[in-house]
Amino acid sequence: MTDWPREVHAELRAASVRQVGYVPDAGLSDLIAHCRADSDMVGVGLTTEEEGVGLAIGAWLGGDRTALLMQSSGVGNCINAFAALQVCRVPLLLVVTMRGDWGETNPWQVPMGQTAEQHLETAGIVVHRADLGDDVAPIVKAAAQMAFESLEAVAILISQRVLGAKLFVGKL
């Protein structure tokens, strides 16, 4: 099993990402910790995911590159904000941990998990999927190159196959 969070952090550094916005998420906790510990990056805790779009726009205007880390349930929170990325040609790298796919047991996560990719594509965001741990860092590298050299918003969806499915203990 790869240490994909460490490898992704290295790719973010190589892509000169200086600001990393995130809403705390267990699937991203190691990557968030690597970014926060990096003296060349600023980790920005967000109250809600769409704040990350504003962070990316402000950072880009100030000459910095941004990555936004979120869980798939946060994609729905960003739909209106994503329009600004397209209109203003602001690049953004989105790293999205998936819920509601492989092995999901929480019915509240299924609707957005099953439609996150389509929502992102409809919003004009290029989407890549990583279903194996060994694929995550190379996909992030390629996505960062596309985002920052082509002025695009690009998302990497990291499958629950990489993260491991969480068990839902509640009953409906």
C-alpha positions in Angstrom: 0.0 0.0 0.0 1.4 3.4 -1.0 1.7 6.4 1.3 -0.4 8.5 -1.2 -0.8 11.5 1.2 3.0 11.9 1.4 3.3 11.5 -2.3 0.5 13.9 -3.1 2.0 16.5 -0.8 5.3 16.1 -2.7 3.4 16.7 -6.0 1.7 19.8 -4.6 5.1 21.2 -3.6 6.5 20.3 -7.0 3.6 22.2 -8.6 4.4 25.3 -6.4 1.1 25.1 -4.6 1.4 27.6 -1.7 -2.1 27.7 -0.2 -4.2 24.6 0.7 -7.8 25.1 1.7 -9.6 22.2 3.5 -12.6 21.3 5.6 -11.3 18.7 8.1 -11.9 15.1 6.8 -10.6 11.8 8.1 -9.7 10.6 4.6 -7.6 13.6 4.0 -6.2 14.0 7.6 -2.6 12.8 6.7 -2.4 15.0 3.6 -3.7 18.0 5.6 -1.1 17.3 8.3 1.7 17.2 5.7 0.5 20.5 4.2 0.2 22.2 7.5 3.7 21.1 8.6 5.2 22.4 5.4 6.7 25.9 6.0 6.3 26.7 2.3 2.6 26.1 2.4 -0.3 27.8 4.2 -3.0 25.4 5.3 -6.3 27.3 5.5 -9.1 25.6 7.5 -12.4 26.4 6.0 -15.9 26.5 7.5 -17.4 25.3 4.3 -16.0 24.1 1.0 -17.2 27.0 -1.2 -14.9 29.4 0.8 -12.1 27.5 -0.9 -13.1 28.9 -4.3 -12.8 32.5 -2.9 -9.4 31.5 -1.4 -8.3 30.2 -4.8 -9.3 33.4 -6.6 -7.6 35.7 -4.0 -4.5 33.5 -4.0 -4.3 33.5 -7.8 -4.7 37.3 -7.9 -1.9 37.5 -5.4 0.4 35.2 -7.4 -0.1 31.9 -5.5 -1.4 28.5 -6.6 -4.1 26.8 -4.5 -5.3 23.3 -3.9 -8.7 22.6 -2.3 -9.1 19.4 -0.3 -12.7 18.2 0.3 -15.0 15.2 0.7 -17.4 14.5 -2.1 -20.3 15.8 0.0 -18.7 19.2 -0.2 -19.0 19.3 -4.0 -22.6 20.2 -3.7 -21.8 23.2 -1.5 -19.6 24.7 -4.2 -21.7 24.5 -7.4 -22.6 28.2 -7.6 -19.0 29.3 -6.6 -17.4 27.1 -9.3 -18.9 29.5 -11.9 -16.4 32.2 -10.9 -13.5 29.8 -11.8 -14.8 29.5 -15.3 -15.7 33.1 -15.8 -12.4 34.5 -14.4 -10.1 31.6 -15.8 -8.8 30.9 -12.3 -7.0 27.5 -12.0 -7.8 25.3 -9.1 -6.7 21.8 -8.1 -9.4 19.9 -6.2 -8.5 16.8 -4.3 -11.8 15.1 -3.5 -12.1 12.0 -1.2 -15.2 10.0 -2.3 -18.0 8.8 -0.1 -21.1 7.1 -1.4 -19.2 4.8 -3.7 -17.4 1.5 -3.2 -18.5 -0.2 0.1 -20.5 2.8 1.4 -22.9 2.0 4.3 -24.1 5.5 5.1 -27.2 6.2 3.0 -26.7 10.0 3.6 -23.4 9.9 1.6 -24.7 8.0 -1.4 -26.6 10.7 -3.4 -23.7 13.2 -3.7 -21.1 10.4 -3.9 -22.9 9.0 -6.9 -23.4 12.4 -8.6 -20.2 14.4 -7.6 -18.4 13.6 -10.9 -21.4 14.7 -13.0 -21.8 17.9 -10.9 -18.1 18.8 -11.4 -18.2 18.1 -15.1 -21.4 20.2 -15.5 -19.7 23.0 -13.7 -16.9 22.9 -16.3 -14.3 21.1 -14.1 -12.1 18.5 -15.6 -12.3 15.3 -13.6 -9.9 12.4 -13.1 -10.5 9.4 -10.9 -8.0 7.5 -8.8 -9.2 4.0 -7.8 -5.8 2.6 -6.7 -3.4 4.1 -4.2 -0.5 3.9 -6.6 -2.4 6.0 -9.1 -3.2 9.0 -6.8 0.2 10.9 -7.0 0.7 10.5 -10.7 -2.9 11.7 -11.4 -2.3 14.7 -9.0 0.9 15.5 -10.9 -0.9 15.5 -14.3 -3.9 17.3 -13.0 -1.7 20.1 -11.4 0.1 20.5 -14.7 -3.2 20.8 -16.5 -4.8 23.2 -14.0 -1.9 25.6 -13.6 -0.6 25.6 -17.2 -4.0 25.7 -18.9 -5.8 27.8 -16.3 -8.4 25.2 -15.7 -10.2 23.8 -12.6 -9.2 20.1 -12.3 -10.6 17.6 -9.8 -9.1 14.3 -8.7 -11.7 12.0 -7.2 -10.0 9.5 -4.8 -12.2 6.4 -4.5 -13.2 4.7 -1.3 -11.2 1.7 -2.6 -8.1 3.8 -1.8 -9.4 5.2 1.5 -11.4 2.2 2.8 -15.1 2.3 3.4 -16.4 3.6 6.7 -19.1 1.7 8.5 -22.3 3.6 9.3 -23.5 2.7 12.8 -26.8 4.6 12.8 -30.1 3.1 11.8 -32.7 4.6 9.6 
